[in-house]
Amino acid sequence: MKVIPPQYRILAVITTAIAVLLLFAGYKSSAVAVWSQQLVTKPPINLTAVPLSSVNKPVQITRTGSIENATLTPIAAPFSGSLSEVYVKEGQTVKAGQALFKIEASQETTSAQPAAASPAPQGNYTKALDEFNRYKKLFEIGAISKRQFETAAAKLQAAKESSTSDSDGGSSSAAVPSVTTVTAQAGGTVTGLAASAGSTVQGGQTLLSLGSGQTLEAVISVNQNDLYLVHLGTPTAINVANQTLTGQVSGIYPKIEANQVAAFLAHIKLATNPPGLLTPGMTATVRIDTGSSASALAVPSTAVFQDDQGRKFLYLAVNGKALLQEITTGDTLGELTELTCSLPPDSMVITSNLNELKNGAVINVVE
């Protein structure tokens, strides 16, 4: 038998080992290739998706205001004269537009003014004209009643007649006395009634005040657009001192600054006033139920989820993939959640298999 030298035996062992390693490496590469191919060809996730929905959401107006002493609205004589009729009494509750008293201008007022006093009627007319123009604008936007507008027109006519009589030289033996019926600009309770039928009064004299008949009320600021939705008697909820009280709008008054309407103040009559709970100056949040509704975008509540930071998301089905979309939401209405952000109108919202999804995952939307 031929003997193999030792150096050749070592070389044979090394060659055999290298061959085994190459065979193992080839097998591993083949396995990786097969695994990669299987990963790429992983079937898409079957799921369901729905288009965006819409809901009719009640329109509510929420404003932050304060608790104030109930406002008293002074009612003054439009000119000097005598009260021929007084239609109300102390403590009586009246409605907006209800007649309060009838005043008849005296002859002394309309025809016997001395020449030195002539600027007064003209000043009254200018004031009445400004008030008429202001009330006309308010009437056109629905902020006041027709009766209030007519009252302002009557005051202007009376002031005009008084100014005309004075401009005729102060001689007015033939002048016809002006008669005006003054009405309530807003509903309330009569307080401080200071005259009776037959009493002689001076122009600008306060004859009574109209109040809400309660100690405290909530007052908030509303803008011009709100006036189309907020009216007298509109129900409200007042959140104050960690409690919710109910009430209703009892009056809306313009806030005049620099002879222009800067805003409107809505006065809220409280249905209840728990003893010791409220004090003037407290902050109150008032929610007004307007009785109207508006359409809003919504998605199924089950499609919405959030992360550890409280951010909310959903998945959209876009070209065979699941795309993660951050959203903001409003109220939950039944099985739908209101969206307060915008999404493309043709968006398809994924509603199933959310726990299997990642951003960019391949999907198949099942009908």
QUIKARA-V264363 format. One record per backbone hydrogen bond with DSSP energy under -1.0 kcal/mol. CO is the residue of the C=O (numbers start at 1). NH is the residue of the N-H. Records with the same first field share a line. If there is no record, write none. Layout:
# QUIKARA-V264363
CO=NH / NH
This chain:
# QUIKARA-V264363
5=9
6=10
7=11
8=12
9=13
10=14
11=15
12=16
13=17
14=18
15=19
16=20
17=21
18=22
19=23
20=24
21=25
22=26
23=27
24=28
25=29
26=30
27=31
28=32
29=33
30=34
31=35
32=36
33=37
34=38
35=39
36=40
37=41
39=42
45=364
47=366
48=351
50=349
53=298
55=296
57=294
59=290
61=288
63=286
65=284
66=219
67=281
68=217
73=210
75=207 / 208
77=204
81=201
82=104
83=198
85=102
89=92
92=190
94=188
95=98
98=184
100=87
101=182
102=84 / 85
103=180
104=82
106=110
107=111
114=117
115=118
117=120
118=122
119=123
120=124
121=125
122=126
123=127
124=128
125=129
126=130
127=131
128=132
129=133
130=134
131=135
132=136
133=137
134=138
135=139
136=140
137=141
138=143
139=142
145=149
146=150
147=151
148=152
149=153
150=154
151=155
152=156
153=157
154=158
155=159
156=160
157=161
158=162
159=163
160=164
161=165
162=166
163=167
166=169
172=175
178=105
180=103
182=100 / 101
184=97
188=94
189=211
190=91
191=209
196=199
199=83
201=81
202=205
205=77
207=194
208=75
209=191
210=73
211=189
215=70
217=68
218=268
219=66
220=266
222=264
225=228
226=229 / 230
231=234
234=249
235=289
236=247
237=287
238=245
239=285
240=243
243=240
245=238
246=271
247=236
248=269
249=233
251=267
253=265
255=262 / 263
257=260
260=257
263=255
264=222
265=253
266=220
267=250 / 251
268=218
269=248
274=277
279=282
282=67
284=65
285=239
286=63
287=237
288=61
292=59
294=57
296=55
297=339
298=53
299=337
300=303
301=304
305=313
307=310
311=307
312=327
313=305
314=325
315=350
316=323
318=321
320=363
321=318
322=360
323=316
325=314
328=340
331=338
333=336
335=301
336=333
337=299
338=330
344=347
348=317
349=50
353=356
354=357
358=361
361=322
362=45
364=47
